[in-house]
Amino acid sequence: MKRIILVTTIALSALTLAACGNTKGDRALSGAGIGGAAGLVGGALVGAPVTGAAIGAAAGAGAGALTNKDQIDLGKPIWK
């Protein structure tokens, strides 16, 4: 079970890292994905994966929303 969670998290992280975008909303969305995946893994290690994912997603979304295009721009998001 832990291996499935790890593989899924790595795959989702790779997709979300490729999805960082040009707009504030794109960066908030991709930050939430990255933070949620990281929080899921961290939370799973201490027995609270849902809480970890929620905290990670909130932190990632906040970080993405607070950045501007000049600070972080990894290209066009995959969903556009």
C-alpha positions in Angstrom: 0.0 0.0 0.0 2.8 2.4 0.9 4.5 1.7 -2.5 1.3 2.5 -4.4 1.0 5.8 -2.5 4.6 6.7 -3.2 4.4 5.9 -6.9 1.1 7.8 -7.3 2.6 10.8 -5.5 5.7 10.8 -7.6 3.6 10.6 -10.8 1.3 13.4 -9.7 4.2 15.6 -8.6 5.8 15.2 -12.0 2.6 16.2 -13.7 2.0 19.2 -11.5 5.6 20.4 -11.8 5.1 20.4 -15.5 1.9 22.3 -15.0 3.2 25.5 -13.5 1.8 28.4 -15.4 1.8 32.0 -16.4 -1.1 33.3 -14.4 -1.6 33.7 -10.7 -4.5 31.1 -10.9 -2.3 28.6 -12.7 0.5 28.9 -10.2 -2.0 28.6 -7.3 -3.5 25.5 -8.8 -0.2 23.8 -9.6 1.1 24.9 -6.1 -1.9 23.2 -4.5 -1.2 20.0 -6.5 2.5 19.9 -5.5 1.8 20.8 -1.9 -1.0 18.3 -1.7 1.1 15.5 -3.0 4.0 16.4 -0.7 1.6 16.7 2.2 0.1 13.4 1.4 3.4 11.7 1.6 4.4 13.5 4.8 1.1 12.8 6.4 1.2 9.2 5.4 4.5 8.8 7.2 2.9 10.0 10.5 -0.5 8.4 10.0 -2.6 11.4 8.9 -2.4 11.5 5.0 -5.7 13.4 4.5 -4.7 16.1 7.0 -1.2 16.3 5.5 -2.6 16.6 2.0 -5.0 19.4 3.0 -2.3 21.4 4.8 0.1 20.9 1.9 -2.5 21.9 -0.7 -3.3 25.1 1.2 0.3 26.0 1.6 1.1 25.3 -2.0 -1.9 27.3 -3.2 -0.9 30.2 -1.1 2.7 30.1 -2.3 1.5 29.9 -5.9 -0.9 32.8 -5.5 1.7 35.0 -3.8 4.3 34.6 -6.6 4.4 36.7 -9.7 5.3 35.7 -13.3 8.8 37.0 -12.9 9.5 34.9 -9.8 8.2 31.5 -11.1 7.4 30.6 -14.7 7.9 27.0 -15.8 5.9 27.3 -19.0 2.4 26.7 -20.2 0.2 24.4 -18.0 -0.7 21.0 -19.4 -4.4 21.7 -18.9 -4.5 24.5 -21.5 
